[in-house]
Amino acid sequence: MNRILMGKGARTIVEICAGVKPGEQVVIVTEPRQMKIAEVIGSAVDAVGAEPTIAVITPRESDSQEPPATVAAAMKESDVFISAVYTSITHTKAVKNAVANGSRGVMLTQFDEQMLIKSGVNTDFPKVAPICYAVAEALENANEIILTTPHGTNLTMSATGRKSNAMTCMVKPGQFAPVPTVEANVSPLEGTANGTIVANASIPYIGIGVVDEPVTAIVKDGMITSITGGKEARILSDNLASKNDPNVYNIAEIGVGLNPECKFIGSMLEDEGVYGSVHIGIGSSLTLGGNVVAACHYDLIMTDVTLVVDGQTIIKDGEVLVGQTAIETV
């Protein structure tokens, strides 16, 4: 029965998000534990008259590790690639090279069967897109970004000269997007972030998920210098230290979640999309417009945010203030 119910979500991903057309070549990258997801997606690809190829890879040892060279080559030559893996390959050269070659990608990291049945996948993506573009426009080339929350976050950064990303979950050639996390983001200039991050909502990686106790990170000149809190903070701190890579502490991204159907469940692509939330990405920034390659990319998610960009208040106490008129006129 689940397979039947999963079909609707799979069709949304294939037809709306990826915009797959008859005759296109679609590469579905997966790993053994995600095969059910990949097979349902493959059926939806076949149903529109395109040709699916499922590439089953050995699970990566850590997020952001490159897929095999043969799979990376297939992604690059595809019309569409869909990543249905548990360990993320989103922030990799394989993805960057594929989109640079004109492919379009959809990332379904850590999807489970229920996320194809009841999750942010059920949102009206075309209706939400205008607000995503509006927030992305505000973040692009921003000289000063100020992020605060009543939980203790107080972070400033600059994105001067940086392009933003409007991830509407609907991709065009040369684009990729995680689904269902509708988000607008930008990679700040390296070395410009300073202040305090308090992740009070979720760190959907390495077994943490929705946090029981906020995790506090101190940031100086673009790098995290200390992490404090309870159990979750220790897990994050120990994991980052184990990478033996100083770039994992890089402030790589500020992203705004904009999917009204997403809820905090401890899954990366669902949690990051929660409407009005903000996440600070750390580690790799290569696929987001930055220059840093790191051993991982994790996101620290917070709520009740106020976001001010070059003097304009984009979000006030968790309420998104830009793009509303555009949505109303859709």
N, C-alpha and C positions, 0 to 999 in steps of 0.2 A: 504493500500500500504506500509506504514511504516513497518508493521510486516513482510512483504515479504522481504523488503530491509534489515531489521535487521537480517535476517537469516544467511547471509554470515558472519557477524561479530560474531554471536553466534557460528557458526561452527568453526571459527578460534579459539575461546576461548576454546571450548570443545575438538576439535580434535588436534590442534597444541599446545595450551598453557597447557591444563590439560592432554592431551594425553589419553583421556578416551577410554577404550577398551570394547568390548562386554562382557556383564555379570557383569561389575563392579557396585558397589553401590555408587551412587553420591548423596550427600546431598546438596541441594541448600537452603541457609539461606537467607531469605528476610524479608521485612516489607511491609505494604500495599502499600505505594507510589511507590514501586519498583516491583510490581507484574508483570507488562508487561515484564520487563527485565527477571525476573525469569522464566516466562512461555516460552519465546523464548529460553532461555538457556535449559530449561527442554525438549523442543521439539528436540533440537539438541542432547541432551544426549540420548533420546529415539531413534533417528535416527541411532546412531551407535550401538544400541543393548544393551546399558547399562540401568540401572533402576534408574530414578530420583525420589528423594523424596524432596518435597518442604516444608520447615519449615518456617512458617510465624510467626515472633516474634513481640512483641510490640516494637516500636522504642525506642532505648536506650536514656536515658536522656542526655548523653554526649558521645563523642568519648572515646573509650577504656574501656567502661563499659562492663562487662561480659554478654554474652548471657545467657538465661535460662539454668539451669543445664541439663535438658533433651536434649536440642539442643546441648550443649557442648558434651554430651555423644554420641549423634548420629554422630557428627563430628569426634570424636575420633575413632569410629568403622567403619567409611566409608573408601572406597578406595580413594575417591576424595570428597572434600568439596569446594563449590563455594559460596562465600559471596557476594550477590547482595543486599546490604543494603545502606541506605543513611548515617546513623550515624555509624561510623567505629567501627568494632569489631576486627580490625587487630591486635592491640597491646594488646592482652588478653591472659590469661592463657588457654582459650579454644583452641585458635589457636596453642599455644606452645605445649599443650598436644596432640593435634591431629597429628601434624607432628612428635612429638616424638614417637607416636604409629605407624608411617609408612604411614599415610595418606598424600595426597598431596593437596595443597590448591591454589585456585585462588581468589583474592580479587577484587571485582568490585564496590568499594565504590563510591557512588554518580554518578553512571552511569546514563545517560539518553538515550533516543532512538537514538538520533543523534550520540552518541559515538559508537553505534553498526553499524552505517552506514558510518560515515566519521570521523575518528580520528586516533590516533596512533595504533589502532587495525589493521589497514591496512598495517603496516610495515612488512617487511620480517624478522621475528624473528630469524630464523636460521642464516641468513646472518649477523645480528647485534650481535649475541651472542659472537663471538670471542673478540670483543673489550670490551664487558662487563666483560668477564673473565680476560682480560689483566688489566683493571683498578682495578678490585677487587683484583687481585694478588698484585698490587702495594700498595694497602691500607692495606692489611693484615699484622699484626705484625709490623706496621710502628712505628718507634721511634719518628719521628717528622713529623707532617703534618702542612703545612703553606698554608693558604688560603687568597688571596688578590683580591680586585677588584678596579677599578678606582672610584667606587661609595663610597668607604670608608671602606669596609670590610678588616680587618687585624686580622686574628685569627690563633692561634697555638694550637695544641693539640697532644696527644700521643695515639697510639693504640697498644702499646707494649703488646704482648701476646694475642691480640684479633683476632679472625677469622673474615674475611670479608664475605660479601654476594653478590654473583653475581645473580641478579634478572633478568634473561633473558626473563621472562614471559613464560618459558617452564619449568614445574616443574617435579621433580622426587620424588619417595617416600621419605618422611621425609623432604620435602621442601614446602614452600608456596611463592607466589609472587603476588604483585599487578600488574594489567594489565590495561593499556598498558605501564606503566612506566618502561621501560627497565632501570635499574639502578644498579650501584655498590655502596655498602655502607659499613661502618664499624661503630661500636659503640666505641667511644673513652673511654679511661680509665676515670672513674669518678674523677673529681677534676683537670684534666690536661688542660682543655681548658681555654685560656685567650685571651682577645683582644676585637675586635669590630665586630659585625655582622650588615651589612646593607642589608636588603631585599628590593631590588629595582624592583623585578619582580612580585612576587605573594606570598600571604599567603592564600592558598585555603581552608580556614576554617572559621567558625563562621561568615559567611556573608561578609568576606573581599574580597577574590579573587584577581584579578590583581590590584596591588596597584597604587593609584594616586600619592602618596607621599611616598618616601622610609621610612622604619621603621628601626630605629637604636637600637640595643641592646648591652649593655656593659656586658662583661663576665669576671668573676673573679673566679679562682679556680673551674671551671666547672659549675658555676651557673650564670644565668643572674641576674644582680644586678639593672639594670634600662632599661627602654624602652622609647624612645622618638620619636617624629615625629608629624604627623598630626592626622587626624581622625582615620585612620587605626591603628596607634600606640595606641591610646586611647582605641579602641575596644579590641585589643589584651591584653593590660595591665589590663584593667578592668576584662576581662574574666578570665585571669590567677589568678588574685587576688580573684575572686569569688570562686575558687576551694578550697581555704583554705588548700592547700597542697604545701609545699615548694618544693616537687620533680618536680612540673610542670616546674620549672626554670632550670632543669638539661639539660646539653648539651648531648643529647642522641645519636646523629647520624650525620655523614657527608655522604651525598649521591650525586652521580654524575648521571645526566640524560643523557640517551644515545639512545633515540628513535628519529630518524630523521623525523618521521611523526607527532610527537606531537607539539602542539602549545599552547600558553598561552590563556586559555579561562576561567580561574577562577575555574576549576574543578581539584580536588586534583590529581587524577591519570594521568591526561593529562598534567598538568603543571609540575609535578615533573619529567616527562620523557623528557622534552624538551632537545634536544641534546646540550651538552656542558654547561648546567646550573648546579648549585650546590645548594643543600638544606641542611640546618642545622636543624635537628630534635631536638625538645625539649620535655622534659617530660619522658614518659616511654621508656625504652630501652630493656625491657625483651626479646622481640621476635627478637631482632637484635644482641644479643650477650652480652648486658650489664646486669646490676644487678638492675636497678631502676624500680620500679613500681610507676606510677603516675596516677593522675586523668585524664590525657589526653596526647596526642602526636600530636603536630603541627609541620609543616615544614615551614621554612623561606627560600624563594627561591631567588637566585640572578643570574645575568648574567655577561658576560665579565670577567669571573674568570680566575685567574692564580692559579694553584694548584701544589705545590711542595711537594713531599713525599720522605723523606730521601735523599734529594739533587737532586732527579730526577723530572724534570718538566713533569707532567702528562697532564696538560691543560695550554695553553698559550693564554691569552686574548680570552677565549672562544673556542679555537681550541683544540680538543682532539688529543694528539700526540702519544699515545700508541695504539697498536692493529691494526693499519691501514694495515700493511702487511698481517696480518691474514685475514682481510676482503677481501683484493684484491685476495687472493688465494682460497677463498671459491668457 
